[in-house]
Amino acid sequence: CHKFLFKMFGSTSQGLTYANGVLYESTGLYKESKVRRHDMSTGEILNGINIPKEYFGEGLAYYPKNNTLIQLTWKKRSVFIYDADSLQQLNKIQFQTGRNEGWGITYYPIMDVFIVSDGSNNLYFWDVVLMQEISRVSVTWQDGSPRDYLNELEYDPVTGLILSNVWYEDYIVAIDPTSGVIKTKFDLAFIWPKKDRPKTADCLNGISVTDKPGVFLITGKKWPKMYFVKLG
């Protein structure tokens, strides 16, 4: 792994994703949740919106077939759909998961579905139009023990695996989406060790692909910086 300073933001990052030279970010907390577009090279905010104060923003995915963003909310069971350029809201759809919470989401092009987490050890495969579950897989370590608190998700097109943050942990797991078995664990505690963080900075949360295969943008909740990290 190699780390590189990216840009200071200082937001409660809940979801990151990248497409067409633009970094998209979903931030959390009630009355503070936003969706923003950033210039990938400078970190500059290109445009952004506030979501209604009663919603807590969570994971974010880009859907290339119609140039939209899909944002989960935490406990309201609502999915917001936006135009990826203007960030105009196009739709709002109610969803269900095992825990009826939204945590992480990523687009999985192999099956043309969204993969969603809800803080359990399940990954849910959703129809891209209806935002309804088609199937699910339970995520386990290689010894068969469950790994719950799966959080922000990102599909890795190089390996075909699903990368997941784990709540309160400073590592990322790489999951086989067919079997649910964790193939690799990436310990990223070195990026910004807990002992060096102020109390305002929370755990690792936020994974995005970049235009360089195998290189990801990594951040955390209330972290002032994002980092380019090569995984593998």
C-alpha positions in Angstrom: 0.0 0.0 0.0 1.1 3.6 -0.7 -0.6 6.7 0.6 -0.8 10.1 -0.9 -2.5 13.2 0.4 -5.5 14.2 -1.5 -7.5 17.1 -0.2 -9.0 18.5 3.0 -12.8 18.1 3.3 -13.6 17.5 7.0 -17.1 16.0 6.4 -18.9 13.0 7.8 -18.2 10.8 4.7 -20.8 8.0 4.3 -20.4 7.2 0.7 -17.9 7.8 -2.1 -17.9 6.9 -5.8 -16.2 8.0 -9.0 -17.2 8.3 -12.6 -16.2 10.4 -15.6 -13.5 12.3 -13.8 -15.8 13.3 -10.9 -15.7 12.2 -7.3 -19.2 12.0 -5.7 -19.6 12.1 -2.0 -22.6 11.5 0.3 -22.3 12.9 3.8 -24.2 12.0 7.0 -25.8 13.4 10.2 -29.3 14.8 10.5 -29.6 18.4 9.3 -26.2 18.2 7.7 -26.4 15.5 5.0 -25.3 16.4 1.5 -24.5 15.1 -1.9 -21.5 16.7 -3.5 -19.4 16.5 -6.7 -15.7 17.1 -6.5 -13.1 17.8 -9.1 -10.9 14.6 -8.9 -7.6 16.4 -9.3 -8.1 19.3 -7.0 -10.8 18.2 -4.6 -12.7 21.4 -5.4 -16.5 21.2 -4.8 -18.1 21.6 -8.2 -21.7 21.6 -6.9 -23.7 20.1 -4.1 -27.1 19.8 -2.5 -28.5 19.5 1.1 -30.9 16.7 1.6 -34.0 17.2 3.8 -33.0 17.6 7.5 -35.0 14.6 8.6 -32.8 12.2 6.5 -29.3 10.9 7.5 -27.3 10.3 4.3 -25.5 7.1 3.8 -24.0 5.1 0.9 -23.8 6.4 -2.7 -23.6 4.6 -6.1 -23.2 5.7 -9.7 -25.4 4.0 -12.3 -23.8 4.4 -15.7 -26.7 3.3 -17.8 -28.7 6.5 -17.2 -26.0 8.8 -15.5 -27.7 8.8 -12.1 -26.6 8.7 -8.5 -28.4 6.5 -5.9 -28.1 7.6 -2.3 -29.2 5.5 0.7 -30.6 7.0 3.9 -30.0 5.4 7.3 -33.3 4.8 9.0 -36.0 6.3 6.8 -35.9 3.4 4.3 -35.6 5.9 1.5 -33.5 5.9 -1.6 -32.9 9.2 -3.4 -32.1 9.2 -7.1 -30.3 12.2 -8.7 -29.1 13.4 -12.0 -25.3 12.8 -11.7 -24.5 16.2 -13.2 -27.0 18.7 -11.9 -27.8 16.7 -8.7 -31.5 17.4 -9.4 -33.6 14.8 -7.5 -35.4 12.6 -10.0 -37.1 10.1 -7.7 -37.5 8.8 -4.1 -38.2 5.1 -3.5 -38.9 3.2 -0.3 -36.7 0.1 0.4 -36.5 -2.9 2.7 -33.5 -4.8 4.1 -33.3 -7.3 6.9 -32.6 -4.5 9.4 -34.5 -1.8 7.4 -31.5 0.4 7.4 -29.3 1.7 4.6 -25.5 1.7 5.1 -23.6 1.0 1.9 -24.3 0.6 -1.8 -22.4 -0.1 -5.0 -23.2 -0.9 -8.6 -22.3 -4.5 -9.7 -22.2 -4.4 -13.5 -21.7 -8.2 -13.8 -25.3 -8.7 -12.8 -26.6 -5.2 -13.5 -27.7 -4.9 -9.9 -27.0 -2.7 -6.9 -25.3 -4.4 -3.9 -26.4 -3.0 -0.5 -25.4 -3.4 3.1 -27.4 -2.6 6.3 -24.9 -3.2 9.1 -25.5 -6.9 9.3 -23.4 -9.6 7.6 -25.7 -9.7 4.6 -25.2 -8.2 1.2 -28.5 -7.5 -0.7 -28.7 -7.6 -4.5 -31.3 -5.0 -5.7 -33.1 -4.5 -8.9 -31.7 -1.3 -10.4 -35.2 0.2 -11.2 -37.4 -1.0 -8.3 -34.7 -0.9 -5.6 -36.1 -4.2 -4.3 -34.2 -7.3 -3.2 -33.6 -10.0 -5.8 -31.3 -12.1 -3.6 -28.8 -11.9 -0.8 -25.6 -13.5 0.4 -24.2 -13.8 3.9 -20.6 -12.6 4.4 -18.2 -14.8 6.3 -14.5 -15.1 7.1 -12.9 -18.1 5.5 -13.5 -20.2 8.6 -17.2 -19.6 8.2 -17.7 -17.1 11.0 -19.9 -14.1 10.1 -18.5 -10.6 9.6 -21.2 -8.1 10.4 -21.2 -4.3 10.5 -20.5 -4.2 6.8 -20.7 -0.6 5.8 -19.6 1.5 2.8 -19.2 -0.7 -0.4 -17.3 -0.4 -3.7 -17.0 -2.8 -6.6 -13.4 -3.5 -7.7 -13.5 -4.0 -11.4 -9.9 -5.4 -11.4 -10.6 -8.3 -9.0 -14.4 -8.6 -9.4 -14.7 -8.4 -5.6 -16.8 -6.1 -3.4 -14.7 -4.0 -1.0 -16.4 -3.1 2.3 -15.6 -0.9 5.2 -16.4 -2.4 8.6 -17.9 -0.2 11.2 -15.4 0.8 14.0 -12.6 -1.1 12.2 -9.6 0.4 10.3 -9.5 -2.4 7.7 -11.3 -3.2 4.5 -12.5 -6.6 3.5 -12.7 -7.9 -0.1 -15.7 -10.1 -0.6 -16.6 -12.7 -3.2 -20.1 -11.6 -4.2 -21.1 -15.1 -5.3 -20.1 -17.0 -2.1 -19.9 -14.2 0.4 -16.5 -15.4 1.6 -13.9 -12.7 2.5 -10.9 -13.3 0.2 -8.6 -10.5 1.6 -8.4 -8.2 4.5 -6.6 -4.9 4.0 -5.3 -3.4 7.2 -5.3 0.4 6.7 -4.6 1.5 10.3 -1.3 3.0 9.2 -3.0 5.7 7.1 -4.0 7.7 10.1 -3.5 5.7 13.3 -6.2 6.0 16.0 -3.6 7.3 18.5 -2.9 10.3 16.2 -6.6 11.2 15.6 -8.5 13.8 17.6 -11.7 12.7 19.3 -13.7 14.4 16.5 -12.4 11.9 13.9 -14.2 8.6 13.7 -13.5 5.3 12.0 -12.4 4.5 8.4 -15.4 5.0 6.1 -15.4 5.7 2.4 -14.0 3.8 -0.6 -13.9 4.9 -4.2 -12.4 3.6 -7.3 -10.3 6.1 -9.3 -9.2 6.3 -12.9 -6.1 4.1 -12.0 -6.9 0.4 -11.7 -6.2 -0.9 -8.2 -5.9 2.6 -6.7 -8.7 3.7 -4.4 -9.6 6.9 -2.5 -9.9 6.2 1.2 -11.2 8.4 4.0 -13.1 8.3 7.2 -15.9 10.0 9.1 -14.8 13.6 9.9 -11.4 12.9 8.5 -9.8 16.1 7.2 -8.1 14.3 4.3 -8.6 11.7 1.7 -5.9 9.3 0.6 -5.0 7.5 -2.6 -4.2 3.9 -1.6 -3.1 1.1 -3.8 -4.7 -2.2 -2.6 -3.1 -5.5 -3.5 
